[in-house]
Amino acid sequence: MTVLEIKSEIKRTVDQLPENSLIELLDLLKDLQQYPAVDIASVYQLKQIIAENRQLLEKLAQ
């Protein structure tokens, strides 16, 4: 995919998100701007792990 195709696909996807998801996405993008590309992959993996284990983490927090 070219950069233009990627940006176009991102725009199409963003256009379909509900408002509350847009706010979360904007916050995530702002956070990602602060990290070099290598760190972005680590942040993404950590967020994915947290999302996959959210119920377990909530039970542990109680």
Order of alpha helices (4+ residues) and beta strands (2+ residues): alpha-alpha-alpha-alpha
